[in-house]
Amino acid sequence: MSYVHGYDDRESERLHDQAGALVELLHGDTSYPAGARVLEAGCGVGAQTVTLSARSPKARFTSIDVSAESLAVARGRELPNVELRQADLFTMPHETFDHVFVCFVLEHLPDPVAALARLKTMLRPGGTITVIEGDHGSAYFHPETAAAHEAIQCLVALQAAAGGDSLIGRRLYPLVRDAGFEDVRVSPRMVYVDGSRPDLIDGFTRRTFTAMIEGVREPALARGMIGAERFDAGIADLHRTAADDGTFSYTFFKAVGTNVVEADDLAGSGASFGD
Amino acid sequence: MSYVHGYDDRESERLHDQAGALVELLHGDTSYPAGARVLEAGCGVGAQTVTLSARSPKARFTSIDVSAESLAVARGRELPNVELRQADLFTMPHETFDHVFVCFVLEHLPDPVAALARLKTMLRPGGTITVIEGDHGSAYFHPETAAAHEAIQCLVALQAAAGGDSLIGRRLYPLVRDAGFEDVRVSPRMVYVDGSRPDLIDGFTRRTFTAMIEGVREPALARGMIGAERFDAGIADLHRTAADDGTFSYTFFKAVGTNVVEADDLAGSGASFGD
């Protein structure tokens, strides 16, 4: 399932490009105050950690991942205010954080609400959770072709077979709410690319989205999901949308929820709301 | 083709609701200076004209439509700075305007570039065109069902059979550029609806989008595009997305282009750029 985790160099490179091109869109409104203790759950190779920690230089991040290989890549980065730790969210010792940040993680989990509920137990009263996910069903483009959508569908099906959901972005609102968070606010972050935006043509259409779909060629063919010729035609069609007269649209979703605790629960705890 | 034009009362009501809920999203960045002469091409029942003229009270609008019935509805509105005129874009006498505004019109035309090029001839040098269109292929939601997409596809197919393209939003950039406009800038205007936005659940998911799809029941069934039971299931599924744990996404596209004229063409004309 190498397409899911991002261990290899090419995948690391892709995730890094993506983080570069989309930083402002995804992270622009996230910063944590001095001294805040923030848990980043599922940091992977640290693609988001770089931005997260740089935007909140006086917050203290604990970035966890189950994969030692991913963490090894992350350790190669400049992350002065981050403690990288190999840990599984569900079995790590209990600890309380002011805020939690989760990006491109829930899409891989068979029970995202359970993960969110577990994260809620690690938040102080009044603490917030921020969740960012993509939604591969939000991709549409010009020119449209059936082959391009069939190639995309290979990734969707592989992720589903691995227990994930790559159409999860549109579901963030009910998921975060079902986990018990309140004041849940979801905002879409749409990437729209046309001939007037060559940086996004290269950084997003080609090197992020199309590269990601190209990355599932081997497992998709191995499982007989699609023929090689058809898959390659779909990839060529995706590259065609990167021409000067093509367009490409994709939407990420960002949710923020609060761990509101009832007044009764707080009696004598000395906990306070807000930062 | 009554679903295309919006003559009847129910359709007028729908277009009016839509204008109300989406005014800020679509029109927020459009206003014209005092004295500017603005052509609104294809004003229909005046659903956009109301907002357009109210936001630029000192501009002078000429709003044209081919349909006397639509104009009769528009004449019932408060439009102090608007001259409503029954005219066909391609045959109306030549006249020059400072700006042109076209909303929800190109989707119905077999040759949108020809219409845009014709509009360009009616613009002064340096004048702008503003185009707003939807894109029914941008609709996705939770829960997703095949029946809902099949019902939507009926409208797409009917519009295509009538020579239009209800997936035109994503193509605005190449279309406006192909018509000869320069400095073309397209921005998506995404409507995202979840349980925290009851006004949009009612105003957009139910009363705009789902009502629009419901409106093609009769022609879709008459043409044998879909069975009655399946269509109704699709509509029920669209209403289901309006529940508290559902979500709905749709994107409009807005393009602005400029009628740049080469220095040679301007020699001795006394025309100046900008307002």
Interface residues (C-beta under 8 A of the other chain):
Chain A: D135 G137 S138 Y140 F141 H142 E144 L167 R170 R171 Y173 P174 R177 D178 V184 R185 V186 S187 P188 M190 Y192 D194 G195 S196 D245 G246 T247 S249 T251
Chain B: D135 G137 S138 Y140 F141 H142 E144 L167 R170 R171 Y173 P174 R177 D178 V184 R185 V186 S187 P188 M190 Y192 D194 G195 S196 D245 G246 T247 S249 T251
